[in-house]
């Protein structure tokens, strides 16, 4: 999942500010670092960023039927997906859409 427009700009600024602070100000290629992360680790970074802008990204599993649900800070946005990663991608896509519509 790739962010676009305003969402991408905001995320990259947050990532640079956040990581520079945590790394003691050392320079590194943060887009390369982030893109090299496994999607499950990227999800955690996206969640931290979403928290910082007052959005909640959550994916839960219904173990009985094997589908995943997504909540993105708005109760009416619940959907079913066959895999956790598809649900995560949907959550990030929706957040991208919300931010870019502002």
Beta strands, then each sheet from edge to edge (+ up, - down):
strand 1: 57-62
strand 2: 67-72
strand 3: 80-81
sheet 1: 1+ 2- 3+
end
